[in-house]
Amino acid sequence: MAEIPQRADALTKAVHDLRLLFGTAPRRGGWVEISGDEGILDGLHQLRERLHGLGELLDAVSGRGKGLDSVLGRCVELSGRLADLCDKDDEGHIRWFETQRQSFRLNRTPLEIADTFHAQMERHSAAWVFTSATLSVAESFALFENQLGLQGAVTHCWDSPFD
């Protein structure tokens, strides 16, 4: 059990080290910008190794406490997400990164969201109202409806009072 804080500290260090490898300036970019950077790729490998190591140790003590089991669950989930991000290069998603002064985000965003959004709407049975000056194209909402999977939506368009 004494090894858990040491492995957690190693994981924290790997996260901080990876952030530094992106440089100090906040930025956002596509995965292609970092896919050839050996330093960042090695940093990602180190992060995955530390996460895996902590997960293995937590798995060995699973069932000894809700807190430890919860952290194990997060390790497993994050390991899976990192594997999807680093190992999968599918055409249905775009991979990108964003850094802030002291943090970073690694993202894998689906290009098509209609099924996911429709499922979300099914889970939350309610009236859904979308408002924006840019939802229609040539007074048609078809593009917006198709992108979000909104079959049979009731739509209305009003002229802007600001024209």
Backbone torsions as a table, in degrees:
resi	resn	phi	psi	omega
1	MET	NA	-29.3	-179.2
2	ALA	-66.6	-20.4	-178.7
3	GLU	-77.5	-19.6	-177.4
4	ILE	-60.9	-49.8	178.6
5	PRO	-61.5	-33.9	178.7
6	GLN	-65.4	-43.4	179.1
7	ARG	-69.8	-35.1	176.0
8	ALA	-64.4	-40.7	177.2
9	ASP	-64.4	-39.5	178.0
10	ALA	-63.7	-38.6	177.0
11	LEU	-65.5	-44.4	178.0
12	THR	-59.5	-43.3	178.5
13	LYS	-62.6	-40.9	179.3
14	ALA	-62.5	-38.7	177.6
15	VAL	-64.3	-47.9	-179.8
16	HIS	-63.1	-41.7	178.9
17	ASP	-63.0	-41.4	178.9
18	LEU	-63.2	-41.5	178.3
19	ARG	-58.4	-42.9	-179.2
20	LEU	-64.8	-29.9	179.7
21	LEU	-66.9	-21.1	177.5
22	PHE	-78.7	-8.0	-176.4
23	GLY	94.0	171.0	-173.7
24	THR	-88.0	-25.4	-176.6
25	ALA	-78.3	137.5	173.2
26	PRO	-62.3	138.5	178.8
27	ARG	-159.2	168.4	178.7
28	ARG	-140.6	139.9	-180.0
29	GLY	-165.8	169.8	177.8
30	GLY	-76.8	158.7	-178.1
31	TRP	-59.0	-28.7	-178.1
32	VAL	-60.8	-27.7	179.7
33	GLU	-66.7	-27.6	-177.1
34	ILE	-112.1	-7.7	-175.1
35	SER	-65.9	-19.8	178.0
36	GLY	-105.3	3.4	-178.5
37	ASP	-88.2	103.4	-175.7
38	GLU	-60.2	-34.4	178.9
39	GLY	-63.2	-47.2	179.6
40	ILE	-67.9	-41.5	178.6
41	LEU	-62.1	-40.5	176.6
42	ASP	-66.4	-39.6	176.9
43	GLY	-61.2	-40.2	176.0
44	LEU	-64.3	-40.8	178.1
45	HIS	-62.2	-44.7	179.0
46	GLN	-61.9	-42.9	178.3
47	LEU	-59.6	-46.6	-179.8
48	ARG	-63.8	-39.8	178.6
49	GLU	-63.7	-44.9	-179.5
50	ARG	-65.8	-39.6	178.3
51	LEU	-65.2	-43.2	178.1
52	HIS	-62.8	-43.1	179.6
53	GLY	-61.7	-42.8	177.3
54	LEU	-65.3	-41.5	179.1
55	GLY	-62.0	-42.0	178.0
56	GLU	-60.9	-43.8	-179.8
57	LEU	-65.6	-42.5	178.8
58	LEU	-66.4	-34.3	178.3
59	ASP	-64.7	-35.2	-179.8
60	ALA	-67.0	-23.6	-179.8
61	VAL	-112.4	17.5	-177.2
62	SER	-60.4	145.8	-179.1
63	GLY	90.5	-4.8	-178.6
64	ARG	-89.1	-5.9	178.0
65	GLY	177.8	145.9	-179.0
66	LYS	-62.4	-39.3	-179.5
67	GLY	-62.8	-46.0	178.8
68	LEU	-64.6	-40.9	178.6
69	ASP	-64.3	-37.0	178.4
70	SER	-65.1	-43.8	178.1
71	VAL	-64.9	-38.6	176.1
72	LEU	-59.7	-45.7	178.1
73	GLY	-58.2	-41.2	178.5
74	ARG	-67.4	-38.0	177.0
75	CYS	-61.0	-45.5	-179.9
76	VAL	-62.9	-45.7	-179.6
77	GLU	-62.9	-47.0	-179.3
78	LEU	-66.5	-36.5	176.3
79	SER	-61.4	-42.9	177.9
80	GLY	-63.9	-42.7	179.2
81	ARG	-65.2	-41.7	177.6
82	LEU	-64.7	-38.4	177.2
83	ALA	-62.8	-45.0	177.7
84	ASP	-59.9	-42.7	-177.4
85	LEU	-68.4	-46.3	-173.5
86	CYS	-84.9	-31.9	-171.0
87	ASP	-101.1	-20.2	-176.5
88	LYS	-104.0	128.2	176.3
89	ASP	-123.1	67.5	-176.3
90	ASP	-95.5	156.0	-176.5
91	GLU	-76.8	-11.2	-178.2
92	GLY	-84.2	-2.5	-178.4
93	HIS	-136.3	158.2	171.5
94	ILE	-118.0	134.6	179.5
95	ARG	-105.4	136.2	-178.3
96	TRP	-154.4	167.9	-178.4
97	PHE	-132.8	160.0	175.9
98	GLU	-147.9	132.0	177.7
99	THR	-117.3	144.6	170.1
100	GLN	-115.1	-173.5	-175.6
101	ARG	-56.7	-44.7	-175.8
102	GLN	-125.7	13.0	-177.6
103	SER	-147.6	174.7	177.1
104	PHE	-152.4	160.6	175.3
105	ARG	-132.3	137.8	172.9
106	LEU	-113.4	127.9	-170.9
107	ASN	-125.7	146.1	171.9
108	ARG	-132.1	102.7	-170.9
109	THR	-107.9	129.2	178.9
110	PRO	-69.8	144.9	177.4
111	LEU	-81.3	-28.9	178.1
112	GLU	-114.1	125.2	-177.2
113	ILE	-119.5	3.2	-174.0
114	ALA	-56.4	-48.6	-177.9
115	ASP	-64.6	-43.7	179.5
116	THR	-63.6	-44.7	-178.8
117	PHE	-67.4	-40.7	178.6
118	HIS	-61.5	-41.9	178.0
119	ALA	-63.0	-38.8	177.4
120	GLN	-62.7	-42.3	179.3
121	MET	-65.8	-36.1	178.8
122	GLU	-65.3	-36.6	179.7
123	ARG	-69.9	-26.6	-177.3
124	HIS	-120.6	81.3	-178.5
125	SER	-67.0	109.4	-177.6
126	ALA	-165.1	174.2	172.6
127	ALA	-81.5	133.2	179.8
128	TRP	-113.3	127.1	-179.1
129	VAL	-122.0	123.3	177.8
130	PHE	-113.1	127.5	179.2
131	THR	-130.2	136.0	176.3
132	SER	-175.7	157.2	175.9
133	ALA	-80.3	-5.2	-173.0
134	THR	-124.2	22.6	-179.8
135	LEU	-82.5	-21.4	-178.1
136	SER	-109.6	152.9	174.3
137	VAL	-125.2	120.3	-177.1
138	ALA	53.9	43.8	178.4
139	GLU	62.2	22.9	176.6
140	SER	-121.9	137.8	178.2
141	PHE	-98.4	9.4	-173.3
142	ALA	-57.2	-44.0	-179.0
143	LEU	-62.4	-47.5	179.3
144	PHE	-62.2	-45.4	179.8
145	GLU	-61.0	-44.0	-179.3
146	ASN	-66.8	-40.7	-178.8
147	GLN	-65.1	-31.2	-178.8
148	LEU	-102.3	0.7	179.0
149	GLY	68.7	40.9	-176.5
150	LEU	-100.6	66.8	179.7
151	GLN	-69.6	135.4	176.1
152	GLY	73.1	21.5	-179.8
153	ALA	-70.7	143.0	173.5
154	VAL	-86.6	123.5	-176.1
155	THR	-123.8	152.4	175.9
156	HIS	-142.6	148.0	178.2
157	CYS	-132.6	128.3	178.4
158	TRP	-117.7	145.3	175.9
159	ASP	-66.3	147.8	-179.6
160	SER	-74.3	135.9	175.8
161	PRO	-77.5	-2.9	-176.1
162	PHE	-100.7	1.6	179.7
163	ASP	-74.9	NA	NA
